[in-house]
Amino acid sequence: MSVKTKVWIADAMKRLMVNKPLSKIHVTDICREADIQRPTFYYHFKDKHDLVAWIFFRSAFAVDVIDAKQAADAMNKMRSDFIFYKRAYEDISQNALWEYMLEFFVNQYSKRAKEILNTEILDPQITFSIRLYCYGSVGISKEWLLNDNITPAETIVDMMFNSMPENIHNIFFG
């Protein structure tokens, strides 16, 4: 039941974001649109930014970050949900979507590198390279989504993987 309620609230948020930027949407608006009480909202999410992050994470957790097909499929899903991501990217508040995305991808790549290298702690240079790559990938993904109506997601993913720093490229792709 809890996931159904979260999806219900997320759908209400997406409907609101069609006509309003995230900065103009209040929890009261979300509750009204979802036909729920404020305590129900706060039972599931700490604020509207937590809700936006949950919407992103819900689809992102299923993606293997070093699988080109899955990464391209995820980017195409973002494009199909263009208004939501456009509005979420426009928000530059303290809990902006790009910060959640950066943290998510850094954690996913770091976890994967630790598994491959069979270690608990990564070398600082590897950690730096992962962060650098993730900053760039999140930025390029945003730029692609908002400004590029031509380049296929598969091409963008290939270019991102080919631009990965050599030390981490060797870890993930041998």
C-alpha positions in Angstrom: 0.0 0.0 0.0 2.8 2.4 0.8 4.4 2.3 -2.7 0.9 2.8 -4.2 0.4 5.9 -2.2 3.9 7.2 -3.1 3.1 6.6 -6.8 -0.2 8.4 -6.4 1.5 11.4 -4.8 4.3 11.3 -7.5 1.7 11.3 -10.2 0.1 14.4 -8.6 3.4 16.1 -8.5 4.1 15.4 -12.2 0.7 16.8 -13.1 1.4 20.0 -11.2 4.8 20.3 -12.8 3.2 20.5 -16.2 2.0 24.0 -15.5 4.3 25.2 -12.7 8.0 25.3 -11.9 9.0 23.3 -8.8 9.7 26.5 -6.9 6.1 27.5 -7.2 4.6 24.2 -6.0 3.9 23.8 -2.3 3.1 20.7 -0.3 -0.4 22.0 0.1 -0.8 22.0 -3.7 0.5 18.5 -3.9 -1.9 17.3 -1.2 -4.8 19.0 -2.9 -3.9 17.5 -6.3 -3.5 14.0 -4.8 -6.5 14.4 -2.6 -4.6 13.5 0.5 -4.0 15.1 3.9 -0.7 16.7 4.8 0.2 14.0 7.4 -0.1 11.4 4.6 2.4 13.4 2.5 4.8 13.8 5.4 4.5 10.1 6.3 6.0 9.3 2.9 8.3 12.3 2.1 10.1 14.9 4.1 9.5 17.6 1.5 8.8 18.2 -2.2 12.5 17.7 -3.0 12.5 14.3 -1.4 9.5 13.5 -3.6 11.3 14.6 -6.7 14.3 12.5 -5.7 12.1 9.5 -5.1 10.6 9.8 -8.6 14.1 9.8 -10.0 15.4 7.0 -7.8 12.4 4.8 -8.5 13.6 4.4 -12.1 17.3 4.8 -11.5 17.8 1.9 -9.1 16.9 -0.6 -11.8 19.7 0.6 -14.1 23.1 -1.0 -14.2 25.3 2.1 -14.6 27.9 0.4 -16.8 25.4 -1.3 -19.2 25.1 1.0 -22.3 21.7 -0.3 -23.3 20.2 0.2 -19.8 21.8 3.6 -19.5 20.4 4.7 -22.9 17.0 3.2 -22.0 17.0 5.3 -18.8 17.9 8.5 -20.8 15.1 7.8 -23.2 12.8 7.4 -20.2 13.9 10.8 -19.0 13.1 12.2 -22.4 9.7 10.6 -22.4 9.1 12.3 -19.0 10.5 15.6 -20.4 8.3 18.1 -18.5 9.1 16.5 -15.1 12.8 16.5 -15.7 12.9 20.0 -17.3 11.1 21.4 -14.2 13.2 19.5 -11.8 16.4 20.6 -13.5 15.2 24.2 -13.5 15.1 24.1 -9.7 18.4 25.3 -8.2 17.4 25.2 -4.6 19.4 23.6 -1.9 18.0 20.2 -2.7 18.2 20.3 -6.5 17.7 17.1 -8.5 21.2 17.2 -10.0 22.6 16.9 -6.5 20.6 13.8 -5.8 21.6 12.4 -9.2 25.3 13.1 -8.6 25.2 11.4 -5.2 23.3 8.4 -6.7 25.8 7.9 -9.6 28.9 8.5 -7.5 27.6 5.9 -5.0 26.7 3.4 -7.8 30.0 3.7 -9.6 32.0 3.5 -6.3 30.1 0.5 -5.2 30.7 -1.2 -8.5 34.4 -0.4 -8.5 34.8 -1.8 -4.9 33.1 -5.0 -6.0 35.3 -5.4 -9.1 38.5 -4.5 -7.2 37.4 -6.5 -4.2 38.2 -3.7 -1.8 36.4 -1.8 0.9 38.2 1.5 0.3 39.0 3.0 -3.1 42.2 4.8 -3.9 41.7 8.6 -3.7 42.5 9.0 -7.4 39.8 6.5 -8.4 37.3 8.3 -6.1 38.2 11.6 -7.7 37.9 10.2 -11.2 34.5 8.7 -10.4 33.3 12.1 -9.0 34.7 13.9 -12.0 33.0 11.5 -14.5 29.7 11.7 -12.6 29.7 15.5 -12.5 30.3 15.5 -16.3 27.7 12.8 -17.0 25.0 14.5 -15.0 25.7 17.8 -16.6 25.8 16.3 -20.1 22.6 14.4 -19.5 20.9 17.6 -18.4 22.2 19.5 -21.4 21.2 16.7 -23.8 17.7 16.4 -22.3 17.0 20.2 -22.4 18.8 21.2 -25.6 19.4 18.3 -28.0 16.5 16.9 -29.9 18.7 15.1 -32.5 21.3 13.0 -30.9 20.1 9.5 -29.8 20.5 8.5 -26.2 22.6 5.5 -27.3 25.1 7.9 -29.0 25.3 10.1 -25.8 25.9 7.1 -23.6 28.7 5.8 -26.0 30.3 9.2 -25.9 30.1 9.4 -22.1 31.6 5.9 -21.7 34.4 6.8 -24.2 35.1 10.0 -22.3 35.5 8.2 -19.0 38.9 8.7 -17.3 41.2 5.9 -18.3 41.8 4.6 -14.7 38.1 4.0 -14.1 37.4 2.9 -17.7 39.9 0.1 -17.2 38.2 -1.0 -14.0 34.7 -1.1 -15.6 35.5 -2.2 -19.1 38.9 -3.9 -18.7 
